[in-house]
Amino acid sequence: MINIAKPMLGEEEVRAVSEVLLSGKLAQGELVAQFEHRFAEFCGTKYAVAVGNGTQALHASLLATGVRPDDEVITTPFSFISSATSIVHCGARPVFADIDPRTFNIDVGQVEGLITPNTKAIMPVHLFGLPADLKALREICDKHDLILLQDACQAHGARIDGRSIGEFGDLAAFSFYPTKNITTGEGGAIITDDRDIAEALRLLRHQGQKTRYEYAMVGYNYRMTEMAAAIGIEQLKKLHTWTQKRIDNAGFLDEALSFTDHIITPYVPEGYRHVYHQYTVRVQNRDEVVRHVAEREVGVGVYYPMGLHQLGPLAGYCDRSMPETEKAAKVVMSLPVHPGLTDEELATVAEVVKKAVG
Ligand SMILES: *Cc1c(COP(=O)(O)O)cnc(C)c1O
């Protein structure tokens, strides 16, 4: 079986976790601080705040930037559920803008028309590892005094014109779940250049505690463990190499799948660095092709079979249809692209898809 994702864990991670276990210092401490320092450096931002997972990173980000009940946050309906539920957790309202069919990311042309006096933030998702149009979104946010909060849970190391996505502000939330481009088991982090936001995030994650028994707010326990941080420190050392491998693998698949018009391979705008969390194509007769590919033991994923506005708990937040999202949900198919693939496996993926498409 060629899996759609594979956490890359080796001796270094095993040794690092063993050392933590033997030290007896398991809860947030020096290693979390070290991981934050290195992750901020990797992203080119001043601060990184580590938390327990990507969903917590999104929720804490919204709270730290002042999103409150009845506020609105404009986001995309083509994503993982917690992009939107993190907004609902604040008592705020996700407002969906449909996607650009070429990039699968939020259609920036629709965003300004959705801004109301209650709009507080815009949350683009860099879906599959391709950055959303951050230049346009930055302009809209500056013009309307809105927070730009990036769901970067799939986009570790993504860039536009050589600039890290973190440089476009205001904050970006990452996940280190086992299928993501790097993992800490469960884990997450927020990057920002804003000292006040970083401070608010640190308080929120640790019960609102400033100093012992001095509480600044009603906070949470959103802390990362030392075991997770120890894994993350090792993973970060390899992230550049792994990302390059993902890009190379995607290049191979682009070429191998160019034999037919029935498959549309990923579109990458000029100057964008797509980090291929997923390699996602559009294909006619998707369900049939997926069945054929899966039968031949090639891991294939459908991300996502429905828009967020079509999911039970979120349906009440949207009374319009999202035609491009709904169309994409019917034809997308993701193929293995991870850095653990051998050349032979990659060739097999291409062969199997070729046969399945016919
Ligand atoms: C993985 C993911 C999340 C949530 O991260 P968790 O660590 O699973 O909580 C949120 N948004 C997107 C786009 C994701 O891919």
The ligand as a Tripos MOL2 file, in Angstrom:
@<TRIPOS>MOLECULE
LIG
   15    15     1     0     0
SMALL
NO_CHARGES

@<TRIPOS>ATOM
      1 C1         -5.2650   20.2290   10.0140 C.3       1 LIG1
      2 C2         -6.0320   21.4820    9.7820 C.ar      1 LIG1
      3 C3         -6.6240   22.1970   10.8370 C.ar      1 LIG1
      4 C4         -6.6910   21.6940   12.2460 C.3       1 LIG1
      5 O1         -5.5040   21.2800   12.8090 O.3       1 LIG1
      6 P1         -5.5450   20.2270   14.0230 P.3       1 LIG1
      7 O2         -4.1240   20.1810   14.4590 O.co2     1 LIG1
      8 O3         -6.0430   18.9300   13.4780 O.co2     1 LIG1
      9 O4         -6.4470   20.7630   15.0690 O.co2     1 LIG1
     10 C5         -7.2490   23.3980   10.5420 C.ar      1 LIG1
     11 N1         -7.3040   23.8740    9.2900 N.ar      1 LIG1
     12 C6         -6.7670   23.2070    8.2570 C.ar      1 LIG1
     13 C7         -6.8560   23.7970    6.8790 C.3       1 LIG1
     14 C8         -6.1330   21.9830    8.4590 C.ar      1 LIG1
     15 O5         -5.6240   21.3180    7.4190 O.3       1 LIG1
@<TRIPOS>BOND
     1     1     2 1
     2     2     3 ar
     3     2    14 ar
     4     3     4 1
     5     3    10 ar
     6     4     5 1
     7     5     6 1
     8     6     7 2
     9     6     8 1
    10     6     9 1
    11    10    11 ar
    12    11    12 ar
    13    12    13 1
    14    12    14 ar
    15    14    15 1
@<TRIPOS>SUBSTRUCTURE
     1 LIG1         1 GROUP 0 **** ****
